């Protein structure tokens, strides 16, 4: 919904206290999917700005690592102009808030969605002012669907090398960990339960064990319980990460 929830300072304090008693080490907020910072509709941009600003303020209140954003869609408009519009809205939202970081999420490349390539992500970061609070959230499903092969240690390593060249590893702030129901380069955003898609258990293990992801917060978005992750899904994710790290260690020992 566009209408924001009115949280109080007491609500924020209660959340921070509750989360401190859990094993959860990081919290991410996902901005609402209605947001389109790139739209040509001024009223929609105004609403997008208000919603994004509210998310950043809530992030500050609860001590979130960041707010993850789908920046928007160019639709049939010129991509460069769409990125400029999106950057202006994002910069204004950051200027109106103080501390919480904003992570632009890569997209699967369907339609005119912005962020389908590292070049587009870099352009949006620049258009938004390139400040220190700007970062990127990489989604394993979206990467695979948009043509970045993240299924093997070698191919994933090359993808992250490219990200470093184009965007910079210092901008990588968080991860979404999902399998994909569609094949490499299909440009469709179709998440699969971990290990049951095109990446499979091996590909998911590879992604989660990438050394340069080691201390990043990651969110598992899919599960068997009505699509929401349950304890068993988290347990599988941890198991696959351990399996991936072990496989990498064996490879290194053979060199």
C-alpha positions as CSV (number, residue, x, y, z in Angstrom):
1,X,0.0,0.0,0.0
2,X,1.0,3.6,-0.5
3,X,-0.2,4.6,3.0
4,X,2.7,4.2,5.4
5,X,2.5,2.7,8.9
6,X,2.9,5.3,11.6
7,X,5.6,3.9,13.9
8,X,6.6,5.7,17.1
9,X,10.0,6.0,18.7
10,X,8.7,3.4,21.3
11,X,8.0,1.0,18.5
12,X,11.5,1.4,17.1
13,X,13.0,0.8,20.6
14,X,10.9,-2.2,21.2
15,X,12.0,-3.7,17.8
16,X,15.7,-3.1,18.5
17,X,15.3,-4.7,21.9
18,X,13.5,-7.7,20.5
19,X,16.0,-8.3,17.7
20,X,19.0,-8.1,20.0
21,X,17.8,-11.2,21.8
22,X,17.8,-13.3,18.6
23,X,20.5,-14.9,16.5
24,X,19.6,-12.6,13.6
25,X,22.6,-10.3,12.9
26,X,21.1,-8.0,10.3
27,X,17.8,-6.7,9.2
28,X,16.9,-5.4,5.7
29,X,13.7,-3.6,4.7
30,X,12.3,-4.1,1.1
31,X,10.7,-0.9,-0.2
32,X,7.2,-1.5,-1.5
33,X,6.8,-2.8,-5.0
34,X,4.5,0.0,-6.1
35,X,7.5,2.4,-6.2
36,X,8.6,3.5,-9.6
37,X,11.2,6.2,-9.3
38,X,11.7,6.3,-13.1
39,X,8.1,6.9,-14.2
40,X,7.1,9.9,-16.3
41,X,4.0,10.3,-14.2
42,X,4.8,13.1,-11.7
43,X,2.1,12.0,-9.2
44,X,3.6,8.5,-9.2
45,X,7.1,9.9,-8.7
46,X,5.8,12.0,-5.8
47,X,4.3,8.9,-4.2
48,X,7.4,6.9,-4.8
49,X,9.5,9.5,-3.1
50,X,7.3,9.7,-0.1
51,X,7.2,5.9,0.3
52,X,11.0,5.5,-0.2
53,X,11.7,8.3,2.3
54,X,9.4,6.6,4.8
55,X,11.2,3.2,4.4
56,X,14.6,4.9,5.0
57,X,13.2,6.6,8.1
58,X,11.9,3.3,9.4
59,X,15.3,1.7,8.6
60,X,17.0,4.3,10.7
61,X,14.6,3.7,13.5
62,X,15.0,0.0,13.7
63,X,18.7,-0.1,12.9
64,X,18.4,-1.8,9.6
65,X,21.5,-2.5,7.5
66,X,19.6,-1.0,4.5
67,X,16.5,-0.6,2.4
68,X,16.4,-2.7,-0.7
69,X,14.8,-1.0,-3.7
70,X,13.5,-2.0,-7.2
71,X,14.3,1.4,-8.7
72,X,11.6,1.3,-11.4
73,X,10.9,0.8,-15.0
74,X,11.6,2.7,-18.1
75,X,8.8,0.9,-19.9
76,X,9.1,2.2,-23.5
77,X,10.9,5.4,-22.6
78,X,14.6,6.1,-23.2
79,X,16.6,4.2,-20.6
80,X,19.1,7.0,-20.0
81,X,16.3,9.5,-19.3
82,X,14.6,6.9,-17.0
83,X,17.8,6.4,-15.0
84,X,18.1,10.2,-14.7
85,X,14.6,10.5,-13.3
86,X,15.1,7.6,-10.9
87,X,18.4,9.0,-9.7
88,X,16.8,12.3,-8.9
89,X,14.1,10.7,-6.7
90,X,16.6,8.4,-5.0
91,X,18.9,11.3,-4.2
92,X,16.1,13.4,-2.8
93,X,15.0,10.5,-0.5
94,X,18.6,10.2,0.7
95,X,18.9,13.9,1.3
96,X,15.7,13.9,3.4
97,X,17.0,11.1,5.7
98,X,20.1,10.7,7.7
99,X,21.7,7.3,8.2
100,X,20.0,4.3,6.6
101,X,21.7,2.9,3.5
102,X,19.8,2.2,0.3
103,X,20.6,-0.9,-1.8
104,X,19.5,-0.9,-5.5
105,X,18.5,-4.5,-6.4
106,X,19.5,-6.0,-9.8
107,X,16.6,-7.2,-11.9
108,X,15.9,-10.1,-14.1
109,X,15.6,-7.9,-17.2
110,X,11.9,-8.2,-18.0
111,X,10.2,-5.3,-19.7
112,X,11.8,-2.0,-19.0
113,X,13.0,-2.7,-15.5
114,X,16.1,-0.8,-14.5
115,X,19.1,-2.6,-13.1
116,X,19.3,-5.6,-15.5
117,X,23.0,-5.1,-16.0
118,X,25.9,-3.9,-13.9
119,X,26.2,-0.9,-16.2
120,X,22.7,0.2,-15.4
121,X,23.2,-0.2,-11.7
122,X,26.4,1.9,-12.0
123,X,24.6,4.5,-14.0
124,X,21.8,4.7,-11.4
125,X,24.3,5.0,-8.5
126,X,25.9,7.9,-10.4
127,X,22.6,9.5,-11.2
128,X,21.6,9.4,-7.5
129,X,24.8,11.2,-6.5
130,X,27.1,8.3,-5.7
131,X,27.0,9.0,-1.9
132,X,28.3,6.6,0.7
133,X,24.9,5.4,1.7
134,X,24.2,4.0,-1.8
135,X,24.8,0.3,-2.4
136,X,23.6,-2.7,-4.3
137,X,21.7,-5.9,-3.4
138,X,22.5,-8.8,-5.8
139,X,19.8,-11.5,-6.2
140,X,21.0,-14.9,-7.4
141,X,17.8,-15.6,-9.4
142,X,17.8,-12.2,-11.0
143,X,21.5,-12.4,-11.9
144,X,21.0,-15.9,-13.6
145,X,17.8,-14.8,-15.4
146,X,19.5,-11.7,-16.8
147,X,22.4,-13.7,-18.2
148,X,25.0,-13.7,-15.5
149,X,26.0,-17.3,-14.9
150,X,26.4,-17.8,-11.1
151,X,26.2,-21.6,-11.1
152,X,29.8,-22.6,-10.8
153,X,32.7,-21.2,-8.8
154,X,34.6,-20.1,-11.9
155,X,31.6,-18.4,-13.6
156,X,30.5,-16.7,-10.4
157,X,34.0,-15.5,-9.8
158,X,34.1,-14.0,-13.2
159,X,30.7,-12.3,-12.6
160,X,31.9,-10.8,-9.3
161,X,35.1,-9.6,-11.0
162,X,33.0,-7.9,-13.6
163,X,30.8,-6.3,-10.9
164,X,33.9,-5.0,-9.2
165,X,35.2,-3.5,-12.4
166,X,31.9,-1.8,-13.4
167,X,30.3,-1.0,-10.0
168,X,32.9,-1.7,-7.3
169,X,32.8,-4.3,-4.6
170,X,32.6,-1.6,-1.9
171,X,29.1,-0.9,-3.2
172,X,27.9,-4.5,-2.6
173,X,25.7,-4.3,0.6
174,X,23.4,-7.3,0.6
175,X,22.2,-10.5,-1.1
176,X,18.9,-12.2,-2.0
177,X,19.4,-15.9,-2.2
178,X,16.9,-17.6,-4.5
179,X,16.9,-20.4,-7.1
180,X,15.4,-19.8,-10.5
181,X,12.7,-21.7,-12.4
182,X,13.9,-20.2,-15.7
183,X,17.1,-20.8,-17.6
184,X,20.1,-18.6,-17.9
185,X,19.3,-15.4,-19.7
186,X,15.5,-15.9,-19.8
187,X,14.9,-12.4,-18.5
188,X,12.0,-13.6,-16.3
189,X,11.7,-13.1,-12.6
190,X,10.6,-16.5,-11.4
191,X,12.0,-17.6,-8.0
192,X,12.3,-21.3,-7.2
193,X,12.6,-23.1,-3.9
194,X,16.3,-23.5,-3.1
195,X,17.8,-26.5,-4.8
196,X,14.7,-27.2,-7.0
197,X,15.4,-24.8,-9.8
198,X,17.9,-24.3,-12.6
199,X,20.7,-23.4,-10.2
200,X,20.0,-26.5,-8.1
201,X,21.6,-27.4,-4.8
202,X,25.1,-27.2,-6.3
203,X,24.5,-23.7,-7.8
204,X,22.9,-22.4,-4.6
205,X,25.9,-23.8,-2.6
206,X,28.3,-22.1,-5.0
207,X,26.5,-18.7,-4.6
208,X,26.4,-18.8,-0.8
209,X,30.0,-19.9,-0.4
210,X,31.5,-17.1,-2.6
211,X,34.4,-15.8,-0.4
212,X,33.7,-12.2,-1.3
213,X,30.1,-12.5,0.1
214,X,31.4,-13.7,3.4
215,X,30.1,-11.1,5.8
216,X,27.2,-9.7,3.8
217,X,23.6,-9.9,5.1
218,X,21.6,-12.3,3.0
219,X,17.8,-12.9,2.7
220,X,16.3,-16.2,1.7
221,X,13.0,-15.3,-0.1
222,X,11.5,-18.6,-1.0
223,X,10.2,-21.6,0.9
224,X,7.7,-24.5,1.0
225,X,5.3,-22.9,3.5
226,X,3.0,-20.8,1.1
227,X,6.2,-19.4,-0.5
228,X,7.6,-18.0,2.8
229,X,10.8,-19.5,4.2
230,X,10.4,-21.7,7.2
231,X,13.0,-23.1,9.6
232,X,13.6,-26.1,7.4
233,X,14.4,-23.8,4.4
234,X,16.9,-21.8,6.5
235,X,18.5,-25.1,7.7
236,X,18.9,-26.2,4.1
237,X,20.4,-22.9,3.1
238,X,23.0,-23.2,5.9
239,X,23.7,-26.8,4.9
240,X,24.3,-25.9,1.3
241,X,26.5,-23.0,2.3
242,X,28.6,-25.4,4.4
243,X,28.7,-27.8,1.5
244,X,29.9,-25.1,-0.9
245,X,32.6,-23.9,1.4
246,X,33.9,-27.5,1.8
247,X,33.9,-28.0,-2.0
248,X,35.9,-24.8,-2.4
249,X,38.4,-25.9,0.3
250,X,38.9,-29.3,-1.4
251,X,39.5,-27.6,-4.8
252,X,42.1,-25.3,-3.2
253,X,43.9,-28.2,-1.5
254,X,44.3,-30.0,-4.9
255,X,46.1,-27.0,-6.5
